[in-house]
Amino acid sequence: MSEQVKQTVKKVFEDLATGLETGRMGAKIKIGLTIEGSELGTEVMCEAANIIKQKNLFDLVLIGPEMDWTDEFIYYSTNECQKEAATLMEELLDSGEIQGCVTLHYNFPIGVSTVGKVVTPALGKELFIATTTGTTSSNRNEAMVLNAINGIVAAKATGIKKPTIGILNVEGAKTVERALTTLKENGYEIIFGESQREDGGKVLRGNDLLLGSVDVVVCDSLTGNILMKLFSAYTSGGNYETGGSGYGPGIGRNYERNICIISRASGAPVIANALEYAYELAKGKLAKVSQIEYSKAQQAQLKNICEELTASQITETKERTMPPKEIVTCEISGIEIMELEEAVYTLWEVDIYAESGMGCTGPIVLVNDEKIDRAKEELKKAKYI
């Protein structure tokens, strides 16, 4: 028997053994984890990795600097630069080597935001928070309408066939409710839940968050980010997130990567839950579900609804000339979300190429490292920072 045949037979028997042990046949799903950057040290990454190893649901792939425990897993070595780890993560996702990844920090493009998942304290029910970081749109109301679709996508990809949604009682909630009602009347399936307060309704109060009155709560990303931190760390005093599944996957129209975000304060239980969340999304074919839901929403005139929501924000039509593209690695923070796009255009007008994004502390403008000082001066002059 040749060596090649022996290896093939060995692989067949290994797959059979795995199938008998787990009840699943075929190659395991692989989920990545970047291990550098936590405020709690790499110890929490090691602990989370071992939790996943014991459960044996999927193959864990580590990305980052070598540690004394990384050789126990599938491992890709990088230096301590988080940018290098992010680049390698993208390559592994795009090649199909891994089907999802959990990381601490990632600049999603405008139009993409994350859907977090927590466990409500009143009844122990899972609640999707749409959304928790990223910028779906610079227009708050349009963003919340798109966030509703993103929340439905995340819920369906994890196995909830008919998720219920509610809109958090924040600024613009009633406008968003009208827009989503129109989308439903146009043929897009939306199942509205109802507040548990006496007067009911689609708009949720704080009590509904604690109860988990719906499957998906729709809000703006900054509010969602605060909610995630409160739900995740209220039992620890704030410096160690103990509950929930992290800030979730980036979802948006035509976006395909399964990248799930955790916080620098996420503890081992949250990191392990986030990895399982990424696994559920991979198994549920997140990108395909997103494509289907956005296609259905477009057929229900989503574009027209969004244009009506943003029409009142447009005060003038101005020709925008983008400078030649450059590599942008330096972040400028402290910019109001509603002014983010105008800040980018301000830099374009003085021939500085810039892009907008969302960092861990809020909106950011990204520029080339050689132009960071000049860019800051221009933004200060325009009173954006």
Secondary structure by P-SEA (a helix, b strand, c coil): ccaaaaaaaaaaaaaaaaaaacccccccbbbbbbcccccccaaaaaaaaaaaaaaccbbbbbbccccccccccccccccccaaaaaaaaaaaaaaccccccccccccccccbbbbbbbbbcccbbbbbbccccccccccaaaaaaaaaaaaaaaaaaacccbbbbbbccccaaaaaaaaaaaaaaaccbbbbbbbccccccccccaaaaaaccccbbbbcaaaaaaaaaaacccccccccccccccbbbbbccccccbbbbbcccccaaaaaaaaaaaaaaaaaaaaaaaaaaaaaaaaaaaaaaaaaaacccccbbbbbbbccccccccccccccccaaaaaaaaaaaacccccccccccccbbbbcccaaaaaaaaaaaaccc
